[in-house]
Amino acid sequence: MTFIRNFALGSALAVLSTTTAFAGGHADCGDGRLSIIGNEFPAIQTVAAAAVACAGDGAESNLTADHQSLNVPGMTGNPAEYTTAIVANSSIVALINEDVIRPLDDLVAAFGQDIPRQQLITVDGQIMAVAFMANSQNLVYRADVLEEIGVDVPTSYEEVLEAAEMIRAAGIMENPVGGAYAAGWNLAQEFTNMYLGTGGAFFEPGTAEVGINNAQGVEALEMMKALTEYMNPDYLTHDSNATSAEWEAGNVALMNMWGSRTGVLMDAEGSAPEVYENTMTSGPLTVGDSGRPANTLWWDGWTVAKNISDADAETTFKAMMAGVSPDILTDETMDQAVWLMPNFEPQPVNTGVLASVAAGSTPYPMVPFQGLLHTALGDNIADFLQGNESAEQTLADIEAAYTAAAREKGFLQ
């Protein structure tokens, strides 16, 4: 059984203060093919644009919120449709499990000697990805609304509920809480955050045996349901894009949102001045009395497909190096992410992610069976939130769905 190590974001962030230059260059990316699959937020759009520019004619990118359902099928063929997938802690696991990405050691030795060691993601001693940014979910809040009701910035979900009730009672907003609670991946991620915040462990130590049907699991579900009482009634359809749109429309005052999305919420496009001028971010929230941050730390990085020619692999590697070189860090892009490249200068919009690092937030678990649990969570939590099942029954359903999948994959006997 293969266990994947957690990426040490603390040590990776040390690269921010180094002076080593990651050349990357925009010179010769070769004559091979580049086809990118990845998410669609601004930082990845910047990376993809620079990589495509380096690779030249015929290079393309497909940046979409549906990337996680497209990357494995798109890299399974021979040749693979996509030559690289931009991934994070969780999504790389499926690519490794399905054996559709290649180790990068030879390419790093030939062309990537200047990539800082902290950016190299290794699995069982082999380099499988190059990380370029850190990310996390943190509290985003409307400073003017909190001032109007006379409360400090919440530091816990309990305080979020108290503030939400005051905002509703004052007639300021009917549904002041936002969240990426779309059924499926997003909903599972919110449970993952909340469950970690309760102090819970997903698996029995050293095994693939799931263990979430416990007091911490119930606590996590009950807090999630309490929050939905202050959300748009269509919250089960709201991914990060829809939740951000609700914010920019001025309908939301408190939400747990990705640091990579914060810059869009703070700029002058898409919302009125009273919204973007008062949009602030702070550190991770807590839940209950565990004292642990109720969020996860992430890295985003790029891979190279296995089922492509050596020429395509070389071009893809060189182009993606150009895409994440310090050359992309400009006044326009510096605030798009907590970049892991040298020359990055933290910006006000990065406050939440940096606070998550400082608070000791847990990296998203990188074990090969975590994705199976994530799927089981996303498929079953809605029943509890809609009042169709008890918390205990929902957790039992999740464990049953996970166990069946883990047995099918050979993680459990």
C-alpha positions as CSV (number, residue, x, y, z in Angstrom):
1,M,0.0,0.0,0.0
2,T,1.4,3.4,-1.0
3,F,1.2,6.3,1.5
4,I,1.8,9.8,0.2
5,R,3.5,12.2,2.4
6,N,2.0,15.5,3.4
7,F,3.6,18.5,1.7
8,A,5.3,20.6,4.4
9,L,3.9,24.1,3.6
10,G,5.9,25.6,6.4
11,S,9.2,24.7,4.8
12,A,7.8,25.5,1.4
13,L,7.0,29.0,2.5
14,A,10.6,29.4,3.6
15,V,11.3,29.7,-0.1
16,L,9.6,33.1,0.0
17,S,12.6,34.6,1.8
18,T,15.3,33.0,-0.4
19,T,17.2,34.7,-3.2
20,T,17.7,31.7,-5.4
21,A,16.5,32.4,-8.9
22,F,14.2,29.9,-10.5
23,A,15.2,30.6,-14.1
24,G,12.2,29.0,-15.9
25,G,12.8,31.3,-18.9
26,H,10.5,31.9,-21.8
27,A,13.0,30.9,-24.5
28,D,12.9,27.5,-26.1
29,C,10.1,25.2,-25.0
30,G,10.7,22.7,-27.7
31,D,8.5,21.5,-30.6
32,G,6.2,19.1,-28.6
33,R,2.7,19.5,-27.5
34,L,1.2,21.3,-24.5
35,S,-2.4,20.8,-23.3
36,I,-3.3,21.9,-19.8
37,I,-6.3,20.8,-17.7
38,G,-6.9,22.7,-14.4
39,N,-9.1,24.9,-12.2
40,E,-10.2,28.3,-13.4
41,F,-9.2,30.9,-10.7
42,P,-6.9,33.8,-11.5
43,A,-3.6,32.4,-10.3
44,I,-4.0,29.3,-12.5
45,Q,-5.1,31.5,-15.4
46,T,-1.8,33.4,-15.1
47,V,0.2,30.2,-15.0
48,A,-1.6,28.7,-17.9
49,A,-1.3,31.8,-20.0
50,A,2.5,32.0,-19.5
51,A,3.0,28.3,-20.3
52,V,0.9,28.5,-23.4
53,A,2.8,31.6,-24.6
54,C,6.1,29.7,-24.1
55,A,4.9,26.6,-26.0
56,G,3.6,28.6,-28.9
57,D,1.3,27.6,-31.7
58,G,-1.1,24.7,-30.9
59,A,-0.7,24.9,-27.2
60,E,-4.0,25.0,-25.3
61,S,-5.6,25.0,-21.9
62,N,-8.9,23.9,-20.5
63,L,-9.5,25.7,-17.2
64,T,-12.8,24.7,-15.6
65,A,-14.4,24.0,-12.3
66,D,-15.0,20.5,-13.6
67,H,-11.3,19.7,-14.0
68,Q,-11.3,17.0,-11.3
69,S,-13.9,14.9,-13.3
70,L,-12.0,15.5,-16.6
71,N,-8.3,15.1,-15.7
72,V,-8.1,11.3,-15.2
73,P,-10.2,10.4,-18.3
74,G,-8.3,13.0,-20.3
75,M,-4.9,11.5,-19.3
76,T,-5.9,7.8,-19.6
77,G,-5.8,7.5,-23.4
78,N,-2.6,6.8,-25.3
79,P,-1.6,9.4,-26.2
80,A,-3.2,11.4,-23.4
81,E,-5.5,14.3,-24.4
82,Y,-3.9,16.5,-21.7
83,T,-0.1,16.6,-21.3
84,T,-0.3,18.2,-17.8
85,A,-2.9,18.5,-15.0
86,I,-2.7,21.4,-12.5
87,V,-3.5,19.7,-9.2
88,A,-3.7,20.1,-5.5
89,N,-3.1,17.9,-2.4
90,S,-6.2,15.9,-3.1
91,S,-6.5,15.7,-6.8
92,I,-3.0,14.4,-7.4
93,V,-3.9,11.2,-5.5
94,A,-6.4,10.1,-8.2
95,L,-3.8,10.6,-10.9
96,I,-1.2,8.6,-9.0
97,N,-3.7,5.8,-8.2
98,E,-4.7,5.6,-11.8
99,D,-1.0,5.7,-13.0
100,V,-1.6,8.5,-15.5
101,I,1.3,10.9,-14.5
102,R,5.0,10.2,-14.8
103,P,7.9,10.8,-12.3
104,L,9.7,14.0,-13.0
105,D,13.1,13.2,-11.7
106,D,14.7,12.9,-15.2
107,L,13.2,16.1,-16.4
108,V,14.2,18.0,-13.3
109,A,17.7,16.7,-13.7
110,A,17.9,17.8,-17.3
111,F,16.0,21.1,-17.2
112,G,14.9,22.0,-13.7
113,Q,18.0,22.1,-11.6
114,D,17.1,25.7,-10.4
115,I,13.6,24.7,-9.1
116,P,13.8,25.3,-5.3
117,R,13.7,21.9,-3.5
118,Q,10.8,23.0,-1.4
119,Q,8.6,23.1,-4.5
120,L,9.2,19.5,-5.5
121,I,6.5,17.1,-4.4
122,T,7.8,13.6,-3.9
123,V,6.0,10.4,-3.5
124,D,7.9,7.3,-2.5
125,G,11.1,9.1,-3.3
126,Q,10.1,10.2,-6.8
127,I,9.2,13.7,-7.9
128,M,5.6,13.7,-9.0
129,A,4.7,17.4,-9.1
130,V,6.0,21.0,-8.9
131,A,4.1,23.2,-6.4
132,F,3.8,26.9,-7.2
133,M,1.3,28.3,-4.6
134,A,-0.2,27.7,-1.2
135,N,-3.9,28.0,-0.5
136,S,-6.4,27.6,2.3
137,Q,-10.0,28.6,3.2
138,N,-10.4,31.4,5.7
139,L,-13.0,33.8,7.0
140,V,-14.0,36.6,4.6
141,Y,-16.1,39.3,6.1
142,R,-17.8,42.7,5.5
143,A,-16.2,45.1,7.9
144,D,-19.0,47.7,7.5
145,V,-21.7,45.2,8.4
146,L,-19.9,43.9,11.5
147,E,-19.4,47.5,12.5
148,E,-23.1,48.2,12.0
149,I,-24.1,45.4,14.4
150,G,-21.3,46.3,16.8
151,V,-19.3,43.0,16.9
152,D,-15.7,42.0,16.5
153,V,-14.5,39.8,13.7
154,P,-15.5,36.3,14.5
155,T,-12.8,33.8,15.3
156,S,-15.1,30.7,15.7
157,Y,-18.1,29.3,13.8
158,E,-20.1,29.8,17.0
159,E,-19.4,33.6,16.7
160,V,-20.3,33.5,13.0
161,L,-23.7,32.1,14.0
162,E,-24.2,34.8,16.6
163,A,-23.2,37.6,14.1
164,A,-25.4,36.1,11.4
165,E,-28.5,36.2,13.7
166,M,-27.8,39.8,14.6
167,I,-27.4,40.8,10.9
168,R,-30.7,39.1,10.0
169,A,-32.5,40.5,13.0
170,A,-31.3,44.0,12.1
171,G,-32.8,43.6,8.6
172,I,-29.4,44.1,6.9
173,M,-29.3,40.7,5.1
174,E,-31.7,37.8,5.2
175,N,-29.0,35.2,4.4
176,P,-25.7,36.7,5.5
177,V,-23.6,33.5,5.5
178,G,-22.0,32.1,2.3
179,G,-20.2,28.9,1.6
180,A,-19.2,26.6,-1.2
181,Y,-21.7,23.9,-0.2
182,A,-22.5,22.5,-3.6
183,A,-23.3,18.8,-3.2
184,G,-20.3,16.7,-4.2
185,W,-16.6,17.8,-3.9
186,N,-17.3,21.2,-2.3
187,L,-19.6,19.9,0.4
188,A,-17.1,17.1,1.3
189,Q,-14.4,19.7,1.6
190,E,-16.5,21.8,4.1
191,F,-17.0,18.6,6.2
192,T,-13.3,17.9,6.0
193,N,-12.5,21.4,7.3
194,M,-15.1,21.2,10.1
195,Y,-14.2,17.7,11.2
196,L,-10.5,18.5,11.5
197,G,-11.6,21.5,13.6
198,T,-13.3,19.3,16.0
199,G,-10.1,17.3,16.5
200,G,-11.4,14.2,14.7
201,A,-9.3,11.7,12.9
202,F,-10.5,10.2,9.6
203,F,-9.0,6.7,9.9
204,E,-7.9,4.3,12.5
205,P,-4.2,4.9,13.1
206,G,-2.0,3.2,10.5
207,T,-5.0,1.7,8.6
208,A,-7.5,2.5,5.9
209,E,-10.4,1.8,8.3
210,V,-12.6,4.9,8.4
211,G,-13.7,6.2,11.7
212,I,-15.9,9.3,11.4
213,N,-19.2,8.0,12.9
214,N,-18.4,9.5,16.3
215,A,-19.1,12.6,18.4
216,Q,-16.8,14.7,16.3
217,G,-18.5,13.7,13.2
218,V,-21.9,14.6,14.6
219,E,-20.5,17.9,15.9
220,A,-19.2,18.8,12.4
221,L,-22.5,18.0,10.7
222,E,-24.5,19.9,13.2
223,M,-22.4,23.0,12.8
224,M,-22.7,22.8,9.1
225,K,-26.4,22.5,9.3
226,A,-26.6,25.4,11.7
227,L,-24.7,27.6,9.2
228,T,-27.1,26.6,6.3
229,E,-30.0,28.2,8.2
230,Y,-28.4,31.5,7.3
231,M,-27.4,30.7,3.7
232,N,-29.2,31.1,0.4
233,P,-31.8,28.3,0.2
234,D,-30.1,27.1,-2.9
235,Y,-26.8,26.5,-1.1
236,L,-26.4,22.9,-2.3
237,T,-25.9,24.3,-5.8
238,H,-23.3,26.9,-4.8
239,D,-19.7,26.2,-5.7
240,S,-16.9,28.8,-5.1
241,N,-18.0,30.7,-8.2
242,A,-21.6,31.0,-7.2
243,T,-20.7,31.9,-3.6
244,S,-18.3,34.6,-4.8
245,A,-21.1,36.0,-7.0
246,E,-23.4,36.1,-4.0
247,W,-20.7,38.1,-2.2
248,E,-20.2,40.5,-5.0
249,A,-23.9,41.0,-5.3
250,G,-23.9,42.3,-1.7
251,N,-26.0,39.4,-0.3
252,V,-23.4,37.9,2.0
253,A,-21.3,39.3,5.0
254,L,-19.5,36.2,6.3
255,M,-18.1,33.2,4.5
256,N,-15.3,30.6,4.5
257,M,-13.6,31.1,1.2
258,W,-10.4,30.2,-0.6
259,G,-7.5,32.6,-0.4
260,S,-7.0,32.2,-4.1
261,R,-10.4,33.8,-4.6
262,T,-10.0,36.7,-2.3
263,G,-8.3,39.1,-4.7
264,V,-11.4,39.0,-7.0
265,L,-13.6,39.9,-4.1
266,M,-11.5,42.8,-3.1
267,D,-11.0,44.4,-6.6
268,A,-13.3,47.0,-8.1
269,E,-14.8,44.8,-10.7
270,G,-18.1,43.1,-10.3
271,S,-19.4,44.7,-7.1
272,A,-20.3,48.1,-5.7
273,P,-17.8,50.2,-3.7
274,E,-19.5,49.4,-0.4
275,V,-18.8,45.7,-1.0
276,Y,-15.3,45.6,-2.3
277,E,-14.0,48.4,-0.1
278,N,-15.3,46.6,3.0
279,T,-14.2,43.1,2.0
280,M,-11.6,41.8,4.5
281,T,-10.1,38.4,5.3
282,S,-8.8,37.0,8.5
283,G,-7.4,33.7,9.8
284,P,-9.1,30.3,10.1
285,L,-12.1,29.8,12.2
286,T,-12.4,27.2,15.0
287,V,-15.4,25.1,16.1
288,G,-16.1,23.8,19.6
289,D,-13.3,23.7,22.1
290,S,-10.5,21.7,20.4
291,G,-8.5,24.8,19.6
292,R,-7.6,23.4,16.1
293,P,-8.2,25.5,13.0
294,A,-11.3,24.2,11.1
295,N,-9.6,24.3,7.7
296,T,-6.9,22.7,5.6
297,L,-3.7,23.8,4.0
298,W,-3.2,23.1,0.3
299,W,-0.5,23.4,-2.4
300,D,-1.3,23.7,-6.1
301,G,1.2,22.4,-8.6
302,W,1.6,20.8,-12.0
303,T,2.3,17.3,-13.3
304,V,3.3,15.7,-16.6
305,A,1.2,13.0,-18.2
306,K,2.6,9.5,-18.5
307,N,1.0,8.5,-21.9
308,I,2.8,11.1,-24.1
309,S,5.9,11.2,-26.2
310,D,9.3,12.3,-24.7
311,A,9.1,15.4,-27.0
312,D,5.7,16.3,-25.6
313,A,6.9,15.7,-22.0
314,E,9.9,17.9,-22.5
315,T,7.9,20.7,-24.0
316,T,5.3,20.4,-21.3
317,F,7.9,20.5,-18.6
318,K,9.7,23.5,-20.0
319,A,6.5,25.4,-20.7
320,M,5.1,24.8,-17.2
321,M,8.5,25.9,-15.7
322,A,8.0,29.1,-17.6
323,G,4.4,29.3,-16.4
324,V,5.6,29.3,-12.7
325,S,8.8,31.2,-13.0
326,P,9.3,34.4,-11.0
327,D,8.9,36.3,-14.3
328,I,5.1,36.0,-13.9
329,L,5.2,38.0,-10.6
330,T,4.1,41.5,-11.5
331,D,2.1,44.2,-9.9
332,E,-1.0,42.7,-11.5
333,T,-0.4,39.1,-10.4
334,M,1.4,39.4,-7.1
335,D,-1.8,39.4,-5.1
336,Q,-3.4,36.4,-6.9
337,A,-1.9,33.8,-4.6
338,V,0.6,33.0,-1.9
339,W,3.2,32.1,-4.6
340,L,5.9,29.7,-3.6
341,M,8.5,31.2,-6.1
342,P,11.3,33.5,-5.1
343,N,10.5,37.2,-5.3
344,F,7.0,36.8,-4.0
345,E,6.0,39.7,-1.8
346,P,3.0,39.0,0.4
347,Q,0.0,41.2,-0.2
348,P,-3.0,42.2,2.1
349,V,-5.2,39.7,0.2
350,N,-2.9,36.9,1.3
351,T,-3.5,37.6,5.0
352,G,-5.9,34.6,5.5
353,V,-3.6,32.0,3.9
354,L,-0.5,33.2,5.8
355,A,-2.6,33.2,9.0
356,S,-3.5,29.6,8.3
357,V,0.2,28.6,8.0
358,A,0.9,30.5,11.3
359,A,-2.0,28.8,13.1
360,G,-0.7,25.3,12.2
361,S,-3.6,24.3,10.0
362,T,-3.5,20.7,8.9
363,P,-2.5,19.9,5.3
364,Y,-5.3,18.1,3.4
365,P,-4.6,14.4,4.0
366,M,-2.6,12.9,1.2
367,V,-3.3,9.1,1.5
368,P,-4.5,7.1,-1.5
369,F,-7.8,6.3,0.0
370,Q,-8.7,9.9,1.2
371,G,-10.3,10.6,-2.2
372,L,-12.7,7.6,-1.7
373,L,-13.8,9.1,1.6
374,H,-14.2,12.6,0.0
375,T,-16.5,11.1,-2.7
376,A,-18.6,9.3,0.0
377,L,-18.9,12.5,2.0
378,G,-20.0,14.5,-1.0
379,D,-22.6,12.0,-2.0
380,N,-24.3,11.6,1.4
381,I,-24.1,14.8,3.5
382,A,-27.0,16.5,1.7
383,D,-29.4,14.0,3.1
384,F,-28.7,15.3,6.7
385,L,-28.6,19.0,5.7
386,Q,-32.1,18.6,4.1
387,G,-33.5,16.9,7.2
388,N,-33.9,13.5,5.6
389,E,-31.6,11.6,8.0
390,S,-30.0,11.8,11.4
391,A,-26.4,12.8,11.7
392,E,-25.6,9.3,12.9
393,Q,-27.4,7.6,10.0
394,T,-25.6,9.9,7.5
395,L,-22.2,9.1,9.0
396,A,-23.0,5.4,8.9
397,D,-24.0,5.7,5.2
398,I,-20.7,7.6,4.5
399,E,-18.7,4.9,6.2
400,A,-20.6,2.1,4.3
401,A,-20.0,3.8,0.9
402,Y,-16.4,4.4,1.7
403,T,-15.8,0.8,2.9
404,A,-17.3,-0.7,-0.2
405,A,-15.1,1.5,-2.4
406,A,-12.0,0.9,-0.4
407,R,-12.6,-2.9,-0.6
408,E,-13.1,-2.7,-4.4
409,K,-9.8,-0.8,-4.7
410,G,-7.9,-3.2,-2.4
411,F,-7.3,-0.8,0.5
412,L,-9.4,-3.0,2.8
413,Q,-9.9,-6.8,2.9
